[in-house]
Amino acid sequence: MTLFDVYPLYDITPVKAFGAKVFDVKGREFLDFYGGHGVISIGHSHPDYVAAISNQAAKLGFYSNSIKNPLQEELAAKLGQLSGYEDYTLFLCNSGAEANENALKLASFHTGKSKVIAFSKSFHGRTSAAVAATDNKSIVAPINNHEVVFLPLNDANAFVSEISKGDAACVIIEGIQGVGGLDEADTSFFQLISAECKKHNVVLILDEIQSGYGRSGKFFAHQYHDIQPDIISVAKGMGNGFPIGGILISPDFKASHGLLGTTFGGNHLACAAALSVLDVIQKENLIHEVNAKNDYFVKKASAFPEVKKVKGRGLMLGLEFDFEIADLRKTMIYDQGIFTGNASQKNLLRILPPLSITFEEIDLFFDGLKQALAKVASAQNTSV
């Protein structure tokens, strides 16, 4: 048997990693400014994280949700405390797509409706309803036939017109768009969405799968806008690489047995990993430091005339150029040993390092970027 070939791969085989450093099978060292799509929050192989998983695996890795699991209750309490949502409840699952799938399903149960309002360039996952709410027709199959309306970000008139029809179950929006290119609704638009959802009894789902867990400089990116959504979806940084996701659910929603469910979600090993992440975030004051690192990164970027704009917040960033970045990204990884990401916006280099990235490593990133830009420019001049 061979693998189903759906991933375009770089010719690199990582075998170990520590902090923001990744080492491949040939012994080469790389600097990780992408975190595997923003998954690595507290750094690769953090000793507290490794110890927590190892200790739990030695005791009990898994049992189903048919028995009591105090680790789930501990995780819910800790997450509520650090996020500011102590009166919400938590449903645990395995991934971001699954989190959004359950959020959309719960919204439909709650309202008795099925229509979803989403936004241009959104990405919410690849499962049935989540992918239907994703603005990328190439990954939406005929079976993903859900009623979804896509609206432009920050278009107040279009939003009010659509939600006033009274047939929407929910609105789903990212705190900051990831794959779409680091675009973000402004505060007035977020507050309009929140007010109109309350007015029309529509569930507001905030997708914080990539922008959550401190990456924006607050625990959740929507907390910059003084709103409180009905459901918040989380994953990625939640487990620092261990598969886990979840939804934070407003007290307005009433649970009943069988309403939602999962076999693996919230298992003992996953909870141990997630609790360790929260402990490290708190102990090392990582969220507070994100803003200082953002200021330093943006200041360094301003010295590059090739960088036309820095998008995003905190350590969820994008460098915008006036050319497509595919060759630059390849040069960064193969010549400079630096992982970065791309987006649907072809001229945007996406930056998602661990929250524990150091100022010295930011300096190394820009040293590498300078050399990579010079090589790409030289190659372009040679080809003319």
Legacy VTK file of the C-alpha trace (Angstrom):
# vtk DataFile Version 3.0
C-alpha trace
ASCII
DATASET POLYDATA
POINTS 384 float
0.000 0.000 0.000
1.126 3.571 -0.703
-0.132 6.918 0.503
-3.014 8.721 -1.185
-1.108 11.573 -2.833
-2.907 14.767 -1.774
-0.080 16.807 -0.208
2.560 18.744 -2.201
5.696 18.019 -0.167
9.009 19.746 0.415
11.975 17.366 0.296
12.593 17.585 4.043
12.095 14.851 6.656
12.049 16.218 10.217
13.053 13.777 12.944
13.289 15.962 16.053
12.572 19.502 17.198
13.139 21.701 20.228
11.626 25.141 20.782
11.637 26.775 17.333
14.385 24.541 15.938
13.638 21.553 13.705
16.225 18.953 12.625
15.856 16.692 9.601
17.062 13.199 8.848
20.239 14.613 7.271
21.101 16.595 10.391
20.167 19.969 8.921
18.763 22.574 11.301
15.712 24.679 10.430
14.073 27.627 12.145
10.310 27.162 12.448
8.365 30.331 11.659
5.265 28.400 10.612
4.589 25.947 13.433
2.954 23.383 11.164
0.040 25.724 10.242
0.157 27.542 13.587
-0.163 24.398 15.679
3.026 24.752 17.746
2.144 27.197 20.502
4.573 26.636 23.392
7.469 25.329 21.289
8.443 21.888 20.064
9.178 19.276 22.744
8.744 21.618 25.697
9.979 19.604 28.696
6.809 20.175 30.750
4.690 19.083 27.781
6.785 15.962 27.152
6.601 15.041 30.838
2.836 15.523 31.011
2.161 13.311 27.994
4.690 10.664 29.061
3.349 10.469 32.603
-0.244 10.195 31.417
0.581 7.592 28.765
2.217 5.474 31.457
-1.040 5.498 33.433
-4.006 5.661 31.042
-3.988 6.937 27.484
-7.613 6.426 26.527
-11.023 5.426 27.595
-14.274 6.470 25.968
-16.719 9.151 27.097
-18.846 6.541 28.836
-16.886 7.004 32.084
-15.840 9.960 34.252
-12.664 11.741 33.191
-11.578 14.365 35.764
-8.939 15.653 33.351
-11.734 16.985 31.126
-13.208 18.913 34.041
-9.781 20.264 34.981
-9.182 21.356 31.387
-12.556 23.096 31.162
-11.903 24.996 34.398
-8.395 26.047 33.376
-9.455 27.096 29.876
-12.373 29.088 31.258
-10.093 30.843 33.725
-7.384 31.826 31.231
-9.764 32.766 28.405
-12.239 34.740 30.495
-15.138 32.420 29.654
-15.661 30.720 33.015
-19.454 30.582 32.630
-19.285 28.743 29.276
-19.207 24.968 28.882
-16.747 22.905 26.877
-17.274 20.114 24.356
-14.073 18.340 23.349
-13.256 16.751 20.005
-10.168 16.001 17.907
-9.555 18.770 15.352
-10.514 22.217 14.124
-12.775 20.920 11.385
-14.582 18.726 13.903
-14.918 21.683 16.270
-16.558 23.815 13.583
-18.719 20.907 12.463
-20.095 20.567 15.979
-20.496 24.334 16.322
-22.563 24.493 13.132
-24.602 21.452 14.150
-25.307 22.890 17.595
-26.381 26.200 16.064
-28.795 24.362 13.790
-30.225 22.378 16.704
-30.610 25.587 18.709
-32.409 27.607 16.029
-34.169 24.889 14.040
-32.686 26.417 10.870
-29.891 25.414 8.491
-28.660 28.467 6.586
-25.130 29.672 7.338
-23.718 33.143 6.768
-19.952 33.048 6.163
-17.417 35.400 4.595
-15.267 35.708 1.510
-11.882 33.939 1.706
-12.956 32.054 4.835
-11.526 28.681 5.824
-13.303 26.569 8.447
-12.197 22.996 7.702
-12.718 20.115 5.296
-15.610 18.126 6.801
-19.170 18.362 5.557
-20.692 21.576 6.936
-17.307 23.137 7.778
-16.076 22.843 4.199
-19.394 24.129 2.864
-18.740 27.273 4.923
-15.235 27.522 3.435
-14.844 29.870 0.472
-12.926 27.495 -1.788
-15.022 25.656 -4.355
-12.151 23.332 -5.306
-12.416 21.440 -1.986
-16.232 21.391 -1.734
-17.688 18.126 -3.078
-21.260 17.688 -4.359
-22.142 15.866 -1.135
-21.240 19.001 0.876
-24.537 20.533 -0.133
-25.358 22.970 2.677
-27.005 26.351 2.333
-24.244 28.914 2.824
-24.105 32.573 1.808
-20.694 34.243 1.510
-20.478 37.968 2.169
-17.569 40.427 1.927
-15.811 41.291 5.176
-16.731 44.723 6.547
-19.714 45.203 4.208
-22.322 46.309 6.753
-25.121 46.850 4.259
-24.748 43.399 2.704
-24.664 41.766 6.131
-27.729 43.545 7.505
-29.647 42.809 4.313
-28.855 39.089 4.526
-29.431 38.496 8.224
-32.696 40.488 8.123
-34.219 37.757 5.938
-34.701 35.784 9.169
-33.723 32.386 7.800
-30.142 32.051 9.108
-29.131 29.543 11.772
-25.724 31.085 12.384
-22.926 33.376 11.358
-19.407 31.913 11.359
-16.353 34.152 11.176
-12.644 33.816 11.926
-11.070 36.075 14.534
-8.385 36.703 11.921
-8.479 34.913 8.587
-5.647 32.421 8.189
-5.579 30.680 4.814
-7.505 33.638 3.359
-4.585 35.994 3.915
-4.659 37.549 7.414
-7.648 39.799 6.734
-9.763 40.781 9.731
-13.148 42.382 10.255
-12.861 45.778 11.920
-14.286 46.440 15.373
-17.419 48.190 14.139
-18.227 45.243 11.873
-17.673 42.656 14.607
-19.941 44.650 16.904
-22.577 44.974 14.179
-22.494 41.202 13.620
-22.888 40.581 17.343
-25.791 43.015 17.710
-27.622 41.763 14.614
-27.218 38.123 15.677
-28.832 38.935 19.019
-31.588 40.917 17.312
-32.492 38.092 14.920
-31.797 35.128 17.274
-28.931 33.931 15.093
-26.013 32.017 16.660
-22.629 33.748 16.380
-19.725 31.294 15.967
-16.209 32.664 16.344
-13.648 30.421 14.659
-10.527 30.922 16.816
-8.863 27.717 15.675
-5.782 29.516 14.380
-6.148 32.962 15.961
-6.880 31.678 19.471
-4.711 30.509 22.359
-2.770 33.756 22.590
-1.548 33.941 19.017
-3.106 37.375 18.459
-1.759 38.875 21.689
-5.010 38.239 23.551
-6.297 34.789 24.424
-8.850 35.136 21.604
-8.557 37.580 18.708
-12.218 38.615 19.010
-11.437 40.023 22.460
-9.957 43.072 20.721
-13.492 43.984 19.665
-15.476 43.795 22.904
-17.917 41.103 21.770
-18.980 37.781 23.263
-19.889 35.075 20.739
-22.305 32.231 21.385
-19.817 29.512 20.407
-16.027 29.671 20.091
-14.148 26.936 18.232
-10.572 26.041 19.213
-7.874 23.586 18.101
-4.333 24.013 16.646
-2.369 25.679 19.492
-4.603 23.946 22.041
-2.543 20.746 21.947
0.839 21.966 20.636
0.745 19.140 18.092
-1.402 16.616 19.932
-4.767 16.243 18.124
-7.442 18.035 20.147
-10.177 20.568 19.483
-13.251 21.889 21.164
-16.044 24.410 21.336
-16.762 26.845 24.154
-20.536 27.116 24.476
-22.624 29.950 25.916
-24.861 29.255 28.951
-27.834 29.950 26.658
-27.388 26.458 25.182
-28.799 23.474 27.057
-27.073 20.119 26.827
-28.890 16.807 26.510
-27.472 13.299 26.389
-26.534 12.304 22.844
-26.829 15.824 21.391
-23.124 15.796 20.466
-20.640 12.966 20.727
-17.203 11.620 19.869
-15.189 8.484 20.504
-11.714 9.913 20.880
-12.476 13.536 21.803
-11.251 14.604 25.242
-9.333 11.394 25.893
-6.920 11.276 28.819
-3.776 11.777 26.758
-5.233 14.704 24.814
-6.365 16.403 28.018
-2.924 15.978 29.581
-1.367 17.649 26.529
-3.891 20.505 26.542
-3.533 21.120 30.269
0.232 21.285 29.882
-0.112 23.900 27.129
-2.251 26.124 29.358
0.130 25.662 32.286
3.135 26.704 30.184
1.279 29.674 28.650
0.483 30.885 32.154
3.819 30.061 33.810
5.940 31.622 31.053
3.628 34.606 30.499
3.643 33.828 26.778
0.583 35.853 25.756
1.927 39.058 27.297
5.219 38.574 25.466
3.471 38.091 22.104
2.787 41.814 21.783
6.403 42.791 22.475
7.564 40.272 19.883
5.004 41.641 17.416
6.328 45.186 17.897
9.874 43.975 17.325
8.914 41.943 14.245
6.979 44.801 12.649
9.825 47.244 13.307
12.318 44.875 11.674
9.998 44.360 8.691
9.690 48.113 8.168
13.356 48.210 7.160
12.606 46.081 4.074
11.364 48.114 1.080
10.206 44.852 -0.524
7.645 44.387 2.283
4.637 46.446 1.236
2.474 45.656 4.259
2.505 43.631 7.472
-0.885 42.005 8.076
-2.349 40.337 11.148
-1.801 40.667 14.889
0.532 39.253 17.499
2.388 36.270 16.059
-0.238 35.561 13.412
1.327 37.633 10.666
1.714 37.989 6.937
4.344 39.849 4.910
2.846 41.248 1.725
5.052 41.720 -1.339
4.359 43.009 -4.851
5.240 39.615 -6.331
4.102 36.022 -5.770
6.106 34.431 -2.959
6.363 30.771 -4.086
10.035 31.102 -5.090
10.842 33.179 -2.005
9.306 30.554 0.268
11.337 27.782 -1.396
14.514 29.835 -1.064
13.758 30.518 2.595
13.400 26.826 3.407
16.090 25.272 1.205
18.787 27.971 1.309
18.121 29.718 4.613
16.618 26.846 6.587
13.501 28.773 7.638
9.942 27.418 7.534
7.223 29.887 6.493
3.716 29.529 5.099
1.624 30.660 2.160
-1.991 31.768 1.773
-4.653 32.026 -0.900
-3.262 35.541 -1.379
-0.318 34.566 -3.571
1.902 37.508 -2.628
1.666 36.888 1.136
4.289 35.073 3.206
2.569 33.715 6.305
4.367 33.831 9.674
3.170 31.601 12.566
6.094 30.854 14.909
5.738 29.327 18.360
4.646 31.886 20.962
7.961 31.104 22.667
10.001 32.425 19.712
12.894 34.609 20.897
13.976 38.063 19.758
17.269 36.538 18.615
15.364 34.065 16.432
13.387 36.956 14.937
16.735 38.553 14.048
17.782 35.295 12.367
14.530 35.257 10.415
15.175 38.699 8.961
18.812 37.879 8.220
17.558 34.904 6.219
14.820 36.941 4.543
17.369 39.530 3.407
19.536 36.882 1.761
16.557 35.083 0.241
15.164 38.290 -1.257
18.553 39.068 -2.782
18.768 35.624 -4.390
15.210 35.799 -5.763
15.840 39.285 -7.166
19.095 38.112 -8.764
17.356 35.129 -10.368
14.588 37.363 -11.719
17.125 39.800 -13.206
19.033 36.939 -14.807
15.873 35.583 -16.450
14.927 38.954 -17.979
LINES 1 385
384 0 1 2 3 4 5 6 7 8 9 10 11 12 13 14 15 16 17 18 19 20 21 22 23 24 25 26 27 28 29 30 31 32 33 34 35 36 37 38 39 40 41 42 43 44 45 46 47 48 49 50 51 52 53 54 55 56 57 58 59 60 61 62 63 64 65 66 67 68 69 70 71 72 73 74 75 76 77 78 79 80 81 82 83 84 85 86 87 88 89 90 91 92 93 94 95 96 97 98 99 100 101 102 103 104 105 106 107 108 109 110 111 112 113 114 115 116 117 118 119 120 121 122 123 124 125 126 127 128 129 130 131 132 133 134 135 136 137 138 139 140 141 142 143 144 145 146 147 148 149 150 151 152 153 154 155 156 157 158 159 160 161 162 163 164 165 166 167 168 169 170 171 172 173 174 175 176 177 178 179 180 181 182 183 184 185 186 187 188 189 190 191 192 193 194 195 196 197 198 199 200 201 202 203 204 205 206 207 208 209 210 211 212 213 214 215 216 217 218 219 220 221 222 223 224 225 226 227 228 229 230 231 232 233 234 235 236 237 238 239 240 241 242 243 244 245 246 247 248 249 250 251 252 253 254 255 256 257 258 259 260 261 262 263 264 265 266 267 268 269 270 271 272 273 274 275 276 277 278 279 280 281 282 283 284 285 286 287 288 289 290 291 292 293 294 295 296 297 298 299 300 301 302 303 304 305 306 307 308 309 310 311 312 313 314 315 316 317 318 319 320 321 322 323 324 325 326 327 328 329 330 331 332 333 334 335 336 337 338 339 340 341 342 343 344 345 346 347 348 349 350 351 352 353 354 355 356 357 358 359 360 361 362 363 364 365 366 367 368 369 370 371 372 373 374 375 376 377 378 379 380 381 382 383
